[in-house]
Amino acid sequence: MDEPPPGSIIFQIVNPAFSSAETLSVALSLLFILFLVFLSACYSGSENALFSLSKTQLAELVEEPGARAKAINFLLRFPKRLLATILIANTFVNIAVVLVTTFLFETIFNFKVYPLFGFLFEVVFVTFLLVLFGEVIPKVYSFQNNVKISRILAVPLYYTYKTFQPLVFVLEKSTSIIDKRITKKGHILSVDELTHAIEITSEKDAPKQEKNILKGVVNFGNTNVKQIMRQRPDIVGVELNTPFQQLMHQIVDSGYSRVPVYEVNLDTIKGILFTKDLLPHLNEAPDFNWQGLIRPAYYIPESKKIDDLLKEFQTKRMHLAIVVDEFGGTSGIVSMEDIVEEIFGEIQDEFDEDEHVYTKINQYTFVFEGKMLINDMCKYMDLPVEDFDDVRNDAETLGGMLLEINAHLPKMGQEIKFKNYSFKIESVDARRIKRVKVSFVPNSAYAEN
């Protein structure tokens, strides 16, 4: 049997029972569909408009007199109710569009010969109508004109809420129960997962400097004071019985605005001397009792998290703390600047000396001081700190970690290998490692070998 030509399909699907008497019902159906699509556009647009209002725009709308301001204020005070109202109303409208469209097509066409074609035709028509004119266009327009649309649709949307209030209540309560269950079972991202997410972000999405800041923020609450403090050998302090003239020379040479004052040794710190407190006494006699200017010191343990310390600094209006070990001895000092640098990187002000904390030989080779913190070394070389967790133990500096790996003080020129890292001792004395050349092979190349 020969297939009918494509052009004849149209004649075959037109309902032969369609008469002029049904023209009015068809026209009314078309008008009703247009009205329903308009309603769908209003509800979709109102969602985008109201939820995209800025704080400034919302404040201006709420301050306006009349029912409009009250309606906007009420709707946005309960965003879940607002969203439930829009979803319910839009669902009813969309269902009505489908029903009226089905009636219209059954009146005009007869799809009994080609039922699959009729089904696809109706689905495509309704989908195109609702998505384009009921969703996309109104949402784009309302986002660009959110204040205008909010003014127009706030009151009608409020009365829509009142109409569907019982259904809104049921939907709101049911979603709250589901939300609580999902929250309990929800997956909490770990610090490592967040760091990995930052790593795989392309340079186009986030430049390297921004990535480093994001990493600093992610690891901020997981970093303790011991990891960022200035170690005891690097502390610049003054002895309690230092003559006034000698004190002034030491203060000038140090360049610090706050200096610890100790008696006998750094384990007995008596307080902190602020340089600004000395300014009114510059012309005092050599026997001036400067010890009366000492302020109380603030002591913290090595294990304190730096996010907690930052809050304490802000609350107590302090900028410097003495870090003590488990035996009460001084192990280092930490300042507000050290905490900020943990996020934003090294900060140089006009009083800082332009010292080289490291030397970069090439992309994979650096030279560091032995007292360099392991965390800082990894930042400069763009390496994961976790690579050294197995060997560092309690060590916080590069020299300390190499002593843990080697078990004794290495000799000049000795090379210590760990995984794909090589540490060559360039300077050492009888007590400590002074300078190290650090080289590494990228993980991909290391795996191939």
C-alpha positions as CSV (number, residue, x, y, z in Angstrom):
1,M,0.0,0.0,0.0
2,D,1.4,3.4,-1.0
3,E,2.3,6.0,1.7
4,P,0.3,9.2,1.3
5,P,2.3,12.2,0.3
6,P,3.4,14.4,3.2
7,G,1.2,17.3,2.2
8,S,-1.9,15.2,2.5
9,I,-1.2,14.5,6.2
10,I,-2.5,18.0,7.1
11,F,-5.8,17.3,5.3
12,Q,-6.1,13.9,7.0
13,I,-5.6,15.3,10.6
14,V,-8.1,18.1,10.2
15,N,-11.3,17.2,12.0
16,P,-14.0,16.7,9.4
17,A,-16.7,17.3,12.0
18,F,-15.3,20.8,12.7
19,S,-18.0,23.3,11.9
20,S,-18.4,27.1,11.9
21,A,-20.6,26.7,15.1
22,E,-17.4,25.7,16.9
23,T,-15.4,28.7,15.7
24,L,-16.5,30.7,18.8
25,S,-15.3,28.1,21.2
26,V,-12.0,27.8,19.4
27,A,-11.5,31.6,19.5
28,L,-12.4,31.6,23.3
29,S,-10.0,28.8,23.9
30,L,-7.2,30.6,22.1
31,L,-7.9,33.7,24.2
32,F,-8.0,31.7,27.4
33,I,-4.6,30.0,26.5
34,L,-3.1,33.5,25.9
35,F,-4.4,34.6,29.3
36,L,-3.0,31.5,31.0
37,V,0.4,32.0,29.4
38,F,0.3,35.6,30.6
39,L,-0.4,34.4,34.1
40,S,2.4,31.9,33.9
41,A,4.8,34.7,32.8
42,C,3.6,36.9,35.7
43,Y,4.3,34.2,38.3
44,S,7.7,33.3,36.8
45,G,8.7,36.9,36.4
46,S,7.6,37.8,40.0
47,E,9.9,35.1,41.4
48,N,13.0,36.5,39.6
49,A,12.0,40.1,40.4
50,L,11.4,39.7,44.1
51,F,14.4,37.4,44.8
52,S,16.8,39.5,42.9
53,L,16.1,42.7,44.8
54,S,19.2,44.2,46.5
55,K,19.1,45.4,50.1
56,T,19.0,49.0,49.0
57,Q,16.1,48.4,46.5
58,L,14.2,46.4,49.1
59,A,14.6,49.1,51.7
60,E,13.3,51.7,49.2
61,L,10.2,49.6,48.3
62,V,9.3,48.8,51.9
63,E,9.5,52.5,52.8
64,E,6.9,53.4,50.1
65,P,3.4,54.1,51.4
66,G,0.4,51.8,50.7
67,A,-0.5,48.2,50.4
68,R,2.3,47.5,47.9
69,A,5.1,48.0,50.4
70,K,3.3,45.8,53.0
71,A,2.8,43.1,50.5
72,I,6.5,43.1,49.5
73,N,7.6,43.1,53.1
74,F,5.4,40.2,54.0
75,L,6.3,38.1,51.0
76,L,10.1,38.5,51.5
77,R,9.9,37.9,55.2
78,F,8.8,34.4,54.4
79,P,10.7,33.4,51.3
80,K,9.7,29.7,51.5
81,R,6.0,30.7,51.5
82,L,6.6,33.0,48.6
83,L,8.3,30.3,46.6
84,A,5.6,27.7,47.5
85,T,2.9,30.2,46.4
86,I,4.6,30.8,43.0
87,L,5.2,27.1,42.4
88,I,1.6,26.1,43.3
89,A,0.0,28.9,41.2
90,N,2.3,28.2,38.3
91,T,1.6,24.5,38.4
92,F,-2.2,25.1,38.3
93,V,-1.8,27.6,35.4
94,N,0.4,25.1,33.4
95,I,-2.0,22.3,33.9
96,A,-4.8,24.5,32.7
97,V,-2.8,25.4,29.6
98,V,-2.4,21.7,28.8
99,L,-6.1,20.9,29.3
100,V,-7.3,23.8,27.2
101,T,-4.8,23.1,24.5
102,T,-5.9,19.4,24.4
103,F,-9.5,20.5,24.0
104,L,-8.5,23.0,21.3
105,F,-6.6,20.4,19.3
106,E,-9.3,17.8,19.7
107,T,-11.8,20.3,18.3
108,I,-9.7,21.3,15.3
109,F,-7.7,18.2,14.5
110,N,-8.3,14.4,14.4
111,F,-5.2,12.6,15.3
112,K,-6.7,9.1,15.3
113,V,-4.9,8.3,12.0
114,Y,-1.5,9.5,13.3
115,P,-1.7,9.4,17.2
116,L,2.1,9.6,17.7
117,F,2.3,12.6,15.5
118,G,-0.6,14.2,17.3
119,F,1.0,13.6,20.7
120,L,4.4,15.0,19.7
121,F,2.8,18.0,18.0
122,E,0.8,18.9,21.1
123,V,3.8,18.3,23.5
124,V,6.2,20.5,21.3
125,F,3.6,23.2,21.0
126,V,2.7,23.4,24.7
127,T,6.4,23.2,25.8
128,F,7.5,25.9,23.3
129,L,4.6,28.1,24.5
130,L,5.3,27.7,28.2
131,V,9.1,27.7,28.2
132,L,9.6,30.6,25.8
133,F,6.7,32.9,26.8
134,G,6.0,31.6,30.3
135,E,9.5,31.2,31.6
136,V,12.5,32.5,29.6
137,I,11.3,35.9,28.3
138,P,9.5,37.0,31.6
139,K,12.5,35.9,33.7
140,V,15.0,37.8,31.6
141,Y,12.8,40.9,31.5
142,S,12.0,40.8,35.2
143,F,15.6,40.4,36.2
144,Q,16.4,43.6,34.3
145,N,13.4,45.5,35.7
146,N,13.0,43.8,39.1
147,V,11.9,47.0,41.0
148,K,9.2,47.8,38.4
149,I,7.9,44.2,38.3
150,S,7.9,43.9,42.1
151,R,5.7,47.0,42.3
152,I,3.2,45.7,39.8
153,L,2.9,42.1,41.0
154,A,3.4,42.3,44.8
155,V,-0.3,42.8,45.7
156,P,-1.7,40.2,43.2
157,L,0.9,37.7,44.5
158,Y,-0.1,38.4,48.1
159,Y,-3.8,37.6,47.3
160,T,-2.6,34.5,45.4
161,Y,-0.9,33.4,48.7
162,K,-4.2,34.0,50.6
163,T,-6.1,32.0,48.0
164,F,-3.7,29.0,48.1
165,Q,-2.8,29.4,51.8
166,P,-3.9,25.8,52.9
167,L,-1.8,24.2,50.1
168,V,1.1,26.6,50.8
169,F,1.0,25.5,54.4
170,V,1.1,21.8,53.5
171,L,3.9,22.3,51.0
172,E,6.0,24.5,53.3
173,K,5.8,21.9,56.2
174,S,6.5,18.9,54.0
175,T,9.6,20.6,52.5
176,S,10.8,21.6,55.9
177,I,10.7,18.0,57.1
178,I,12.6,16.8,53.9
179,D,15.1,19.7,54.3
180,K,15.9,18.7,57.9
181,R,16.5,15.1,56.9
182,I,18.7,16.1,54.0
183,T,20.6,18.5,56.2
184,K,21.3,15.7,58.7
185,K,22.5,13.3,56.0
186,G,24.2,16.1,54.0
187,H,27.8,15.8,53.0
188,I,30.1,18.3,54.6
189,L,33.0,19.3,52.5
190,S,36.4,18.7,54.1
191,V,39.3,21.2,53.9
192,D,41.1,18.9,51.5
193,E,38.1,18.7,49.2
194,L,37.7,22.5,49.2
195,T,41.5,22.9,48.5
196,H,41.3,20.4,45.7
197,A,38.3,22.2,44.2
198,I,40.4,25.4,44.2
199,E,43.3,23.6,42.6
200,I,41.3,22.3,39.7
201,T,39.8,25.8,39.0
202,S,41.3,27.2,35.8
203,E,43.6,30.2,35.8
204,K,40.9,32.0,33.7
205,D,38.3,31.5,36.4
206,A,40.7,32.5,39.3
207,P,44.2,33.9,38.9
208,K,47.0,32.2,41.0
209,Q,47.1,35.1,43.5
210,E,43.3,34.7,44.1
211,K,43.7,30.9,44.4
212,N,46.3,31.4,47.1
213,I,44.0,33.8,49.0
214,L,41.2,31.2,48.8
215,K,43.5,28.5,50.0
216,G,44.4,30.7,53.0
217,V,40.8,31.3,53.8
218,V,40.0,27.6,53.6
219,N,42.9,26.5,55.8
220,F,42.5,29.5,58.2
221,G,40.4,27.7,60.8
222,N,42.6,24.6,60.6
223,T,45.9,26.3,61.3
224,N,47.4,26.7,64.8
225,V,49.7,29.3,66.2
226,K,52.7,27.1,66.2
227,Q,52.6,26.9,62.4
228,I,52.8,30.7,61.8
229,M,54.7,32.0,64.9
230,R,58.1,33.6,64.9
231,Q,60.4,31.0,66.4
232,R,62.2,31.7,69.7
233,P,65.7,32.2,68.1
234,D,64.3,35.0,65.9
235,I,62.6,36.9,68.8
236,V,64.1,40.4,69.4
237,G,63.6,41.3,73.0
238,V,65.3,43.5,75.6
239,E,66.6,42.6,79.1
240,L,64.7,44.2,82.0
241,N,67.8,45.8,83.5
242,T,69.0,47.4,80.3
243,P,70.1,51.1,80.7
244,F,67.8,53.6,79.1
245,Q,70.3,54.8,76.5
246,Q,71.2,51.2,75.5
247,L,67.5,50.4,75.3
248,M,66.9,53.3,72.8
249,H,69.7,52.0,70.6
250,Q,68.2,48.5,70.6
251,I,64.8,49.8,69.8
252,V,66.0,51.8,66.9
253,D,68.1,48.8,65.6
254,S,65.2,46.4,65.9
255,G,62.6,48.6,64.0
256,Y,59.7,46.9,65.8
257,S,56.8,48.8,67.4
258,R,56.4,46.2,70.2
259,V,59.3,44.5,72.0
260,P,59.1,41.7,74.6
261,V,60.9,42.6,77.9
262,Y,62.5,39.6,79.7
263,E,64.4,38.9,82.9
264,V,67.5,36.7,82.6
265,N,66.1,34.8,79.5
266,L,63.0,34.7,77.2
267,D,61.3,32.1,79.4
268,T,60.6,34.9,82.0
269,I,59.0,37.6,79.9
270,K,57.8,40.4,82.1
271,G,55.7,42.3,79.5
272,I,55.7,44.2,76.3
273,L,57.2,47.6,75.6
274,F,55.4,49.8,73.1
275,T,57.8,52.0,71.1
276,K,55.1,54.8,71.1
277,D,55.2,54.9,74.9
278,L,58.9,55.9,74.7
279,L,58.2,58.9,72.4
280,P,57.3,61.4,75.2
281,H,60.5,60.4,77.1
282,L,63.2,60.7,74.4
283,N,65.0,63.5,76.3
284,E,64.9,61.8,79.7
285,A,68.1,61.3,81.8
286,P,70.1,58.1,81.4
287,D,68.7,56.8,84.7
288,F,65.1,57.1,83.5
289,N,62.9,54.3,84.9
290,W,61.6,53.0,81.5
291,Q,60.4,49.8,83.2
292,G,57.3,51.6,84.4
293,L,56.1,51.8,80.7
294,I,55.9,48.0,80.3
295,R,52.5,46.7,79.5
296,P,51.2,43.2,80.5
297,A,52.0,40.4,78.1
298,Y,49.3,38.1,76.6
299,Y,50.2,34.4,76.7
300,I,48.7,31.7,74.4
301,P,49.4,28.0,73.9
302,E,51.0,26.6,70.7
303,S,47.8,24.7,69.9
304,K,45.5,27.7,69.7
305,K,43.8,28.1,66.3
306,I,44.6,31.4,64.6
307,D,40.9,32.1,63.8
308,D,40.2,32.1,67.6
309,L,43.3,34.2,68.2
310,L,42.2,36.8,65.6
311,K,38.9,37.2,67.5
312,E,40.7,37.6,70.8
313,F,43.0,40.2,69.3
314,Q,40.0,42.1,68.0
315,T,38.2,41.8,71.3
316,K,41.2,42.7,73.5
317,R,42.5,45.3,71.0
318,M,45.9,43.6,71.0
319,H,48.4,42.9,68.3
320,L,51.0,40.7,69.9
321,A,51.0,37.5,71.9
322,I,53.6,35.3,73.6
323,V,53.4,31.6,72.6
324,V,54.3,29.2,75.4
325,D,54.9,25.5,75.2
326,E,53.5,22.7,77.4
327,F,56.2,23.4,80.1
328,G,55.4,27.2,80.2
329,G,58.6,28.2,78.3
330,T,58.5,30.7,75.5
331,S,58.5,29.1,72.1
332,G,57.8,32.1,70.0
333,I,55.7,35.2,69.4
334,V,52.8,35.8,67.0
335,S,51.4,39.1,65.8
336,M,48.2,40.3,64.0
337,E,50.4,40.8,60.9
338,D,51.4,37.1,61.0
339,I,47.7,36.1,61.0
340,V,46.8,38.4,58.1
341,E,49.8,37.2,56.1
342,E,48.5,33.6,56.4
343,I,45.6,34.6,54.0
344,F,47.1,37.4,51.9
345,G,50.7,36.4,51.8
346,E,53.8,38.3,52.8
347,I,53.1,42.0,53.7
348,Q,55.9,44.5,53.4
349,D,55.5,47.9,54.9
350,E,57.8,50.9,54.8
351,F,59.6,49.8,57.9
352,D,60.3,46.2,56.8
353,E,63.8,45.4,55.4
354,D,63.8,44.1,51.9
355,E,65.2,40.7,52.8
356,H,65.1,37.6,50.6
357,V,63.3,34.9,52.5
358,Y,64.2,32.5,49.7
359,T,66.0,32.2,46.4
360,K,64.3,30.7,43.4
361,I,66.8,29.0,41.1
362,N,64.2,27.6,38.7
363,Q,60.6,26.3,38.7
364,Y,61.6,23.2,40.7
365,T,64.6,24.4,42.8
366,F,64.7,26.8,45.7
367,V,67.1,27.8,48.4
368,F,65.7,28.4,51.9
369,E,66.9,29.2,55.4
370,G,66.8,26.3,57.7
371,K,64.4,28.2,60.0
372,M,61.9,28.6,57.2
373,L,58.5,27.3,58.3
374,I,57.3,24.2,56.4
375,N,54.0,25.9,55.6
376,D,55.8,28.9,54.1
377,M,58.1,26.7,52.1
378,C,55.2,24.9,50.6
379,K,53.5,28.2,49.7
380,Y,56.5,29.6,47.9
381,M,57.0,26.3,46.0
382,D,53.3,25.8,45.4
383,L,53.4,22.3,47.1
384,P,50.8,20.5,49.2
385,V,51.7,20.6,52.9
386,E,50.3,17.2,53.4
387,D,53.3,15.7,51.5
388,F,55.4,16.1,54.6
389,D,52.9,15.0,57.3
390,D,54.4,11.5,57.6
391,V,58.0,12.8,58.4
392,R,57.6,16.2,60.1
393,N,56.2,14.9,63.4
394,D,56.2,18.0,65.6
395,A,58.7,20.0,63.5
396,E,57.5,23.3,62.1
397,T,60.7,24.4,60.3
398,L,62.5,23.0,57.3
399,G,65.6,22.3,59.4
400,G,63.6,20.6,62.1
401,M,61.9,18.3,59.6
402,L,65.3,17.4,58.1
403,L,66.5,16.4,61.5
404,E,63.5,14.2,61.9
405,I,64.2,12.5,58.6
406,N,67.9,12.2,59.0
407,A,67.9,11.4,62.8
408,H,71.1,13.4,63.3
409,L,72.6,16.7,62.2
410,P,73.6,16.4,58.5
411,K,77.0,17.5,57.1
412,M,77.7,20.2,54.6
413,G,76.8,19.1,51.1
414,Q,74.9,16.1,52.3
415,E,71.8,15.3,50.2
416,I,68.6,14.0,51.9
417,K,66.0,12.4,49.7
418,F,62.3,12.0,50.5
419,K,59.7,10.8,47.9
420,N,60.2,13.1,44.9
421,Y,62.0,15.8,47.0
422,S,65.8,16.4,47.4
423,F,67.2,18.5,50.2
424,K,70.9,19.5,49.8
425,I,72.6,21.0,52.9
426,E,74.4,24.2,51.8
427,S,75.2,25.7,55.2
428,V,75.3,24.1,58.7
429,D,77.0,24.8,62.0
430,A,77.5,22.7,65.1
431,R,73.9,23.2,66.3
432,R,71.6,23.7,63.4
433,I,70.9,23.6,59.7
434,K,71.3,27.1,58.3
435,R,70.6,26.9,54.6
436,V,69.1,24.2,52.3
437,K,68.6,23.8,48.6
438,V,65.2,22.1,47.9
439,S,64.5,20.4,44.6
440,F,61.5,18.4,43.5
441,V,60.3,16.4,40.5
442,P,56.7,16.9,39.5
443,N,54.4,14.0,40.5
444,S,53.7,13.0,36.9
445,A,57.4,12.7,36.0
446,Y,58.1,11.0,39.3
447,A,55.4,8.4,38.6
448,E,56.9,7.7,35.2
449,N,60.3,6.9,36.7
